[in-house]
Each structure stands twice: as structure tokens, then as C-alpha cells.
């Protein structure tokens, strides 16, 4: 067993990543299950909204379905992102992180982050609209969605790290070729 494989930080990282993968997968599965249930029971949902004195706005059920489906998609992207990160962590534990696969993984993670950032905008808009109809007027709804500075920074870091890993892999291959 290599020293890297015994590294407690890597063990903690693997555990934390697996925990969040499971949490996101369960949340995504719950949303996928909730979607047809909501669509099947839309008459009862609309009746409940009307009984609460809410204005029944055309399109609220399709918008809520879009939010559920979009949130499930974001959960799936999160699971994929974390699986890629876990594979990178595993390669560190194996003692060889500068491999072409890790450069590809980092690039994929960058694209996943871009897709998630872009998808969050329409999902967030629909969410705020649906909650504005269905929620109590005294409830605060956070409408801070869309492109975040940290999200953009994450994308840049991932793509730069992908290039660093590609270059590191090339340099190692050149070095091995000269020995």
C-alpha cells in the first residue's frame, strides 16, 4: 500500500464525496418520484391552492413540473460532477494523478459547472414564480439564482487545472521517453 493510499485526508475526501453523492442521488430520485405524483394529482393541488385563497394562474402546474424536473437534472449533474471528482481523488490515492483521464475529468467538470450555472437561471425564475403563487405572502423566498461569481471562478479553475494536468502528463511522458 502506498503512502498516498494511507493518507487520512484522502480517506476523509472519499467519505465526504460518497456522502454527498448519496444525498444528491436520493434528492434527485425523490424529485423524479414527486414529478408524476404532482402531475397525477394536479386537480387536487389546484383545489388546495384555491381553498387557500390563491389565484389559480394558468401554467402553474407545468411550471412546477419544470422546476421539479430541472432540480432533478441539477441533482444528476451534481452526482456526475462528484463522481468525476471522486475518480480524481482515487487516482491521487493510487499515486498517479497526472494521467490523461484526470485532465479529461477536470474538463468535463468544467462543462458540468457551466451547464448547471446556465440551467439554474430558468429553473430559478420558474421556482420564484411558482412559489410566489403558492407560498404564504409573509414567507421570504430567496430569489438569488443565476450565474454566481464563485460558479464562474470554479469553471475557470477547473479548465485551468485541466490544462495543468494535460501539460503535466505530457511533461512526464517526455521525461519517461528520455530515460
C-alpha positions as protocol buffer text, in pm:
chain_id: "A"
residue {
  index: 1
  type: UNK
  ca { x: 0 y: 0 z: 0 }
}
residue {
  index: 2
  type: UNK
  ca { x: 141 y: 339 z: -99 }
}
residue {
  index: 3
  type: UNK
  ca { x: 175 y: 629 z: 138 }
}
residue {
  index: 4
  type: UNK
  ca { x: -90 y: 816 z: -64 }
}
residue {
  index: 5
  type: UNK
  ca { x: -337 y: 529 z: -14 }
}
residue {
  index: 6
  type: UNK
  ca { x: -298 y: 562 z: 366 }
}
residue {
  index: 7
  type: UNK
  ca { x: -344 y: 939 z: 361 }
}
residue {
  index: 8
  type: UNK
  ca { x: -623 y: 1028 z: 608 }
}
residue {
  index: 9
  type: UNK
  ca { x: -717 y: 1339 z: 408 }
}
residue {
  index: 10
  type: UNK
  ca { x: -788 y: 1123 z: 103 }
}
residue {
  index: 11
  type: UNK
  ca { x: -996 y: 885 z: 315 }
}
residue {
  index: 12
  type: UNK
  ca { x: -1198 y: 1179 z: 451 }
}
residue {
  index: 13
  type: UNK
  ca { x: -1239 y: 1320 z: 99 }
}
residue {
  index: 14
  type: UNK
  ca { x: -1364 y: 983 z: -30 }
}
residue {
  index: 15
  type: UNK
  ca { x: -1613 y: 957 z: 257 }
}
residue {
  index: 16
  type: UNK
  ca { x: -1741 y: 1315 z: 218 }
}
residue {
  index: 17
  type: UNK
  ca { x: -1773 y: 1279 z: -159 }
}
residue {
  index: 18
  type: UNK
  ca { x: -1960 y: 949 z: -124 }
}
residue {
  index: 19
  type: UNK
  ca { x: -2190 y: 1105 z: 138 }
}
residue {
  index: 20
  type: UNK
  ca { x: -2281 y: 1394 z: -93 }
}
residue {
  index: 21
  type: UNK
  ca { x: -2319 y: 1162 z: -393 }
}
residue {
  index: 22
  type: UNK
  ca { x: -2572 y: 956 z: -197 }
}
residue {
  index: 23
  type: UNK
  ca { x: -2755 y: 1266 z: -68 }
}
residue {
  index: 24
  type: UNK
  ca { x: -2783 y: 1418 z: -417 }
}
residue {
  index: 25
  type: UNK
  ca { x: -2891 y: 1085 z: -566 }
}
residue {
  index: 26
  type: UNK
  ca { x: -3164 y: 1042 z: -305 }
}
residue {
  index: 27
  type: UNK
  ca { x: -3281 y: 1402 z: -350 }
}
residue {
  index: 28
  type: UNK
  ca { x: -3285 y: 1360 z: -728 }
}
residue {
  index: 29
  type: UNK
  ca { x: -3477 y: 1033 z: -700 }
}
residue {
  index: 30
  type: UNK
  ca { x: -3730 y: 1200 z: -468 }
}
residue {
  index: 31
  type: UNK
  ca { x: -3783 y: 1477 z: -723 }
}
residue {
  index: 32
  type: UNK
  ca { x: -3826 y: 1225 z: -1005 }
}
residue {
  index: 33
  type: UNK
  ca { x: -4085 y: 1039 z: -795 }
}
residue {
  index: 34
  type: UNK
  ca { x: -4261 y: 1363 z: -699 }
}
residue {
  index: 35
  type: UNK
  ca { x: -4297 y: 1478 z: -1060 }
}
residue {
  index: 36
  type: UNK
  ca { x: -4552 y: 1219 z: -1183 }
}
residue {
  index: 37
  type: UNK
  ca { x: -4727 y: 1228 z: -844 }
}
residue {
  index: 38
  type: UNK
  ca { x: -4774 y: 1602 z: -881 }
}
residue {
  index: 39
  type: UNK
  ca { x: -4895 y: 1568 z: -1239 }
}
residue {
  index: 40
  type: UNK
  ca { x: -5134 y: 1287 z: -1145 }
}
residue {
  index: 41
  type: UNK
  ca { x: -5276 y: 1492 z: -855 }
}
residue {
  index: 42
  type: UNK
  ca { x: -5280 y: 1834 z: -1019 }
}
residue {
  index: 43
  type: UNK
  ca { x: -5657 y: 1878 z: -979 }
}
residue {
  index: 44
  type: UNK
  ca { x: -5625 y: 1824 z: -603 }
}
residue {
  index: 45
  type: UNK
  ca { x: -5327 y: 2062 z: -588 }
}
residue {
  index: 46
  type: UNK
  ca { x: -5516 y: 2333 z: -774 }
}
residue {
  index: 47
  type: UNK
  ca { x: -5819 y: 2279 z: -547 }
}
residue {
  index: 48
  type: UNK
  ca { x: -5597 y: 2314 z: -240 }
}
residue {
  index: 49
  type: UNK
  ca { x: -5448 y: 2636 z: -376 }
}
residue {
  index: 50
  type: UNK
  ca { x: -5798 y: 2770 z: -442 }
}
residue {
  index: 51
  type: UNK
  ca { x: -5910 y: 2666 z: -91 }
}
residue {
  index: 52
  type: UNK
  ca { x: -5614 y: 2863 z: 49 }
}
residue {
  index: 53
  type: UNK
  ca { x: -5738 y: 3169 z: -138 }
}
residue {
  index: 54
  type: UNK
  ca { x: -5463 y: 3162 z: -400 }
}
residue {
  index: 55
  type: UNK
  ca { x: -5529 y: 3281 z: -752 }
}
residue {
  index: 56
  type: UNK
  ca { x: -5518 y: 2988 z: -990 }
}
residue {
  index: 57
  type: UNK
  ca { x: -5285 y: 3104 z: -1263 }
}
residue {
  index: 58
  type: UNK
  ca { x: -5273 y: 2907 z: -1588 }
}
residue {
  index: 59
  type: UNK
  ca { x: -4942 y: 2730 z: -1628 }
}
residue {
  index: 60
  type: UNK
  ca { x: -4858 y: 2696 z: -1260 }
}
residue {
  index: 61
  type: UNK
  ca { x: -4858 y: 2313 z: -1273 }
}
residue {
  index: 62
  type: UNK
  ca { x: -4641 y: 2292 z: -1586 }
}
residue {
  index: 63
  type: UNK
  ca { x: -4405 y: 2549 z: -1431 }
}
residue {
  index: 64
  type: UNK
  ca { x: -4388 y: 2346 z: -1108 }
}
residue {
  index: 65
  type: UNK
  ca { x: -4321 y: 2033 z: -1316 }
}
residue {
  index: 66
  type: UNK
  ca { x: -4041 y: 2219 z: -1494 }
}
residue {
  index: 67
  type: UNK
  ca { x: -3892 y: 2317 z: -1157 }
}
residue {
  index: 68
  type: UNK
  ca { x: -3905 y: 1958 z: -1029 }
}
residue {
  index: 69
  type: UNK
  ca { x: -3757 y: 1817 z: -1350 }
}
residue {
  index: 70
  type: UNK
  ca { x: -3491 y: 2088 z: -1363 }
}
residue {
  index: 71
  type: UNK
  ca { x: -3395 y: 2038 z: -1000 }
}
residue {
  index: 72
  type: UNK
  ca { x: -3370 y: 1663 z: -1060 }
}
residue {
  index: 73
  type: UNK
  ca { x: -3144 y: 1736 z: -1357 }
}
residue {
  index: 74
  type: UNK
  ca { x: -2927 y: 1960 z: -1142 }
}
residue {
  index: 75
  type: UNK
  ca { x: -2901 y: 1682 z: -884 }
}
residue {
  index: 76
  type: UNK
  ca { x: -2793 y: 1441 z: -1158 }
}
residue {
  index: 77
  type: UNK
  ca { x: -2529 y: 1689 z: -1276 }
}
residue {
  index: 78
  type: UNK
  ca { x: -2411 y: 1720 z: -915 }
}
residue {
  index: 79
  type: UNK
  ca { x: -2379 y: 1342 z: -882 }
}
residue {
  index: 80
  type: UNK
  ca { x: -2182 y: 1323 z: -1208 }
}
residue {
  index: 81
  type: UNK
  ca { x: -1957 y: 1611 z: -1100 }
}
residue {
  index: 82
  type: UNK
  ca { x: -1881 y: 1445 z: -765 }
}
residue {
  index: 83
  type: UNK
  ca { x: -1821 y: 1105 z: -926 }
}
residue {
  index: 84
  type: UNK
  ca { x: -1562 y: 1265 z: -1152 }
}
residue {
  index: 85
  type: UNK
  ca { x: -1401 y: 1434 z: -852 }
}
residue {
  index: 86
  type: UNK
  ca { x: -1401 y: 1105 z: -661 }
}
residue {
  index: 87
  type: UNK
  ca { x: -1219 y: 936 z: -951 }
}
residue {
  index: 88
  type: UNK
  ca { x: -955 y: 1209 z: -937 }
}
residue {
  index: 89
  type: UNK
  ca { x: -919 y: 1161 z: -562 }
}
residue {
  index: 90
  type: UNK
  ca { x: -886 y: 785 z: -618 }
}
residue {
  index: 91
  type: UNK
  ca { x: -609 y: 842 z: -873 }
}
residue {
  index: 92
  type: UNK
  ca { x: -424 y: 1053 z: -615 }
}
residue {
  index: 93
  type: UNK
  ca { x: -460 y: 763 z: -370 }
}
residue {
  index: 94
  type: UNK
  ca { x: -317 y: 529 z: -632 }
}
residue {
  index: 95
  type: UNK
  ca { x: -14 y: 758 z: -653 }
}
residue {
  index: 96
  type: UNK
  ca { x: -54 y: 879 z: -1011 }
}
residue {
  index: 97
  type: UNK
  ca { x: -281 y: 1182 z: -1056 }
}
residue {
  index: 98
  type: UNK
  ca { x: -110 y: 1318 z: -1369 }
}
residue {
  index: 99
  type: UNK
  ca { x: -288 y: 1094 z: -1616 }
}
residue {
  index: 100
  type: UNK
  ca { x: -480 y: 1194 z: -1929 }
}
residue {
  index: 101
  type: UNK
  ca { x: -808 y: 1074 z: -1773 }
}
residue {
  index: 102
  type: UNK
  ca { x: -783 y: 1333 z: -1496 }
}
residue {
  index: 103
  type: UNK
  ca { x: -736 y: 1615 z: -1745 }
}
residue {
  index: 104
  type: UNK
  ca { x: -1050 y: 1492 z: -1925 }
}
residue {
  index: 105
  type: UNK
  ca { x: -1235 y: 1464 z: -1594 }
}
residue {
  index: 106
  type: UNK
  ca { x: -1147 y: 1820 z: -1498 }
}
residue {
  index: 107
  type: UNK
  ca { x: -1264 y: 1946 z: -1838 }
}
residue {
  index: 108
  type: UNK
  ca { x: -1591 y: 1755 z: -1801 }
}
residue {
  index: 109
  type: UNK
  ca { x: -1634 y: 1901 z: -1453 }
}
residue {
  index: 110
  type: UNK
  ca { x: -1589 y: 2249 z: -1604 }
}
residue {
  index: 111
  type: UNK
  ca { x: -1857 y: 2179 z: -1864 }
}
residue {
  index: 112
  type: UNK
  ca { x: -2090 y: 2037 z: -1599 }
}
residue {
  index: 113
  type: UNK
  ca { x: -2042 y: 2354 z: -1394 }
}
residue {
  index: 114
  type: UNK
  ca { x: -2123 y: 2572 z: -1697 }
}
residue {
  index: 115
  type: UNK
  ca { x: -2436 y: 2369 z: -1776 }
}
residue {
  index: 116
  type: UNK
  ca { x: -2550 y: 2386 z: -1413 }
}
residue {
  index: 117
  type: UNK
  ca { x: -2493 y: 2762 z: -1400 }
}
residue {
  index: 118
  type: UNK
  ca { x: -2691 y: 2815 z: -1721 }
}
residue {
  index: 119
  type: UNK
  ca { x: -2973 y: 2579 z: -1619 }
}
residue {
  index: 120
  type: UNK
  ca { x: -3011 y: 2744 z: -1279 }
}
residue {
  index: 121
  type: UNK
  ca { x: -3141 y: 3066 z: -1437 }
}
residue {
  index: 122
  type: UNK
  ca { x: -3465 y: 2942 z: -1598 }
}
residue {
  index: 123
  type: UNK
  ca { x: -3523 y: 2692 z: -1316 }
}
residue {
  index: 124
  type: UNK
  ca { x: -3481 y: 2969 z: -1060 }
}
residue {
  index: 125
  type: UNK
  ca { x: -3714 y: 3204 z: -1246 }
}
residue {
  index: 126
  type: UNK
  ca { x: -3983 y: 2936 z: -1265 }
}
residue {
  index: 127
  type: UNK
  ca { x: -3931 y: 2847 z: -898 }
}
residue {
  index: 128
  type: UNK
  ca { x: -3974 y: 3204 z: -781 }
}
residue {
  index: 129
  type: UNK
  ca { x: -4287 y: 3242 z: -995 }
}
residue {
  index: 130
  type: UNK
  ca { x: -4445 y: 2918 z: -865 }
}
residue {
  index: 131
  type: UNK
  ca { x: -4357 y: 2991 z: -503 }
}
residue {
  index: 132
  type: UNK
  ca { x: -4490 y: 3344 z: -541 }
}
residue {
  index: 133
  type: UNK
  ca { x: -4826 y: 3193 z: -631 }
}
residue {
  index: 134
  type: UNK
  ca { x: -4834 y: 2908 z: -382 }
}
residue {
  index: 135
  type: UNK
  ca { x: -4648 y: 3043 z: -78 }
}
residue {
  index: 136
  type: UNK
  ca { x: -4777 y: 3248 z: 209 }
}
residue {
  index: 137
  type: UNK
  ca { x: -4721 y: 3618 z: 137 }
}
residue {
  index: 138
  type: UNK
  ca { x: -4531 y: 3654 z: 464 }
}
residue {
  index: 139
  type: UNK
  ca { x: -4278 y: 3384 z: 370 }
}
residue {
  index: 140
  type: UNK
  ca { x: -3944 y: 3506 z: 240 }
}
residue {
  index: 141
  type: UNK
  ca { x: -3839 y: 3349 z: -89 }
}
residue {
  index: 142
  type: UNK
  ca { x: -3474 y: 3380 z: -181 }
}
residue {
  index: 143
  type: UNK
  ca { x: -3453 y: 3473 z: -547 }
}
residue {
  index: 144
  type: UNK
  ca { x: -3075 y: 3476 z: -567 }
}
residue {
  index: 145
  type: UNK
  ca { x: -3018 y: 3248 z: -863 }
}
residue {
  index: 146
  type: UNK
  ca { x: -2825 y: 3253 z: -1184 }
}
residue {
  index: 147
  type: UNK
  ca { x: -2459 y: 3298 z: -1257 }
}
residue {
  index: 148
  type: UNK
  ca { x: -2262 y: 3339 z: -939 }
}
residue {
  index: 149
  type: UNK
  ca { x: -1914 y: 3479 z: -912 }
}
residue {
  index: 150
  type: UNK
  ca { x: -1794 y: 3167 z: -734 }
}
residue {
  index: 151
  type: UNK
  ca { x: -1952 y: 2948 z: -1003 }
}
residue {
  index: 152
  type: UNK
  ca { x: -1770 y: 3136 z: -1279 }
}
residue {
  index: 153
  type: UNK
  ca { x: -1448 y: 3115 z: -1078 }
}
residue {
  index: 154
  type: UNK
  ca { x: -1499 y: 2740 z: -1033 }
}
residue {
  index: 155
  type: UNK
  ca { x: -1536 y: 2695 z: -1408 }
}
residue {
  index: 156
  type: UNK
  ca { x: -1215 y: 2890 z: -1475 }
}
residue {
  index: 157
  type: UNK
  ca { x: -1024 y: 2694 z: -1211 }
}
residue {
  index: 158
  type: UNK
  ca { x: -1143 y: 2361 z: -1350 }
}
residue {
  index: 159
  type: UNK
  ca { x: -1046 y: 2442 z: -1707 }
}
residue {
  index: 160
  type: UNK
  ca { x: -707 y: 2579 z: -1598 }
}
residue {
  index: 161
  type: UNK
  ca { x: -643 y: 2271 z: -1382 }
}
residue {
  index: 162
  type: UNK
  ca { x: -737 y: 2052 z: -1679 }
}
residue {
  index: 163
  type: UNK
  ca { x: -467 y: 2226 z: -1882 }
}
residue {
  index: 164
  type: UNK
  ca { x: -219 y: 2190 z: -1597 }
}
residue {
  index: 165
  type: UNK
  ca { x: -292 y: 1816 z: -1577 }
}
residue {
  index: 166
  type: UNK
  ca { x: -263 y: 1779 z: -1956 }
}
residue {
  index: 167
  type: UNK
  ca { x: 71 y: 1960 z: -1955 }
}
residue {
  index: 168
  type: UNK
  ca { x: 193 y: 1763 z: -1653 }
}
residue {
  index: 169
  type: UNK
  ca { x: 104 y: 1439 z: -1828 }
}
residue {
  index: 170
  type: UNK
  ca { x: 285 y: 1549 z: -2145 }
}
residue {
  index: 171
  type: UNK
  ca { x: 594 y: 1654 z: -1948 }
}
residue {
  index: 172
  type: UNK
  ca { x: 604 y: 1322 z: -1762 }
}
residue {
  index: 173
  type: UNK
  ca { x: 570 y: 1128 z: -2087 }
}
residue {
  index: 174
  type: UNK
  ca { x: 855 y: 1332 z: -2240 }
}
residue {
  index: 175
  type: UNK
  ca { x: 1068 y: 1271 z: -1934 }
}
residue {
  index: 176
  type: UNK
  ca { x: 999 y: 899 z: -1944 }
}
residue {
  index: 177
  type: UNK
  ca { x: 1087 y: 897 z: -2314 }
}
residue {
  index: 178
  type: UNK
  ca { x: 1431 y: 1048 z: -2246 }
}
residue {
  index: 179
  type: UNK
  ca { x: 1526 y: 798 z: -1976 }
}
